[in-house]
Amino acid sequence: MPEPADSPLITPRELSNALAAADPPVVLDLRSDYAEGHIPTAVAVNLRAQLSGPGGPHDGRTPLPAPDALQEAMRDWGVCTGRLVVAYDDASGLSAGRAWWVLRWAGHAPVRVLDGGLSAWLAAGGELTTEVVVPDRGDITVRPGSVRVSAADDVAALPATGALVDAREPDRYRGESDPLDPVAGHIPGAISLPTSANLGPDGRFLPAEQLRERFAAAGLVGREPIVVYCGSGVSAAHELIALQTAGLDAVLYPPSWSGWTSDPNRPVATGQE
């Protein structure tokens, strides 16, 4: 199968056609109810256990996985060099987005997210199976750091040199409440662009033109760099998918808000900027 186009997304029809091809993609199921039914050939993936790992106090709630552990997991999933990987979930693409970003960070470029997740697959007439898939072992070699990331010092310099985007919901951004982190608020200068607004009523990403209009209205077009964060680095990957779909380049601050606030000397803002 040829490498996918620049789009980070794949439609249910495209996935169905790909699964029928001579060299089908590796399909990753990021849900918690894999055993109740999943897309044929999909393997179960645990975000917390396999797409994150132990880290230091400043690495946030969802640290990056150790490269050797990630390589073993990817090989167990059947990932081979150059082979397309498709990730899906049933939670607006947040978990699948994490898989998309981590695999690219690990040096595996041909990876896509199923737009609309399992719901879209079923709506398109896709079938499910309860068969537990044990794929042939892959040969992938992990190359950590294959995509750019932003560090805390880089974030502190924004937005004077670019744009900083907060992908969390507005109440968390404003500091009104935060059920996950002990400190509420946002990094000073950040723009609030919650990931939920990237999706239409059907749970799929908005068309590229609409996404670009959204980001243009926020002043992101022409800004460099664009750095995105969330609470722990998961939903920010979802924002990166939307930005890439809109034709904008952006990077992740992996520790995100939970990592930023682990240092009490770092500034915190509240309210609407």
Secondary structure by P-SEA (a helix, b strand, c coil): cccccccccccaaaaaaaaacccccccccccccccccccccbbbbbccccccccccccccccccccaaaaaaaaaaacccccbbbbbbccccaaaaaaaaaaaaaacccccccccccaaaaaaabbbbbccccccccccccccccccccccaaaaaaccccbbbbbccccccccccccccccccccccbbbbbbcccccccccccccaaaaaaaaaaacccccccbbbbcccaaaaaaaaaaaaaacccccccccccccccccccbbbbcccc
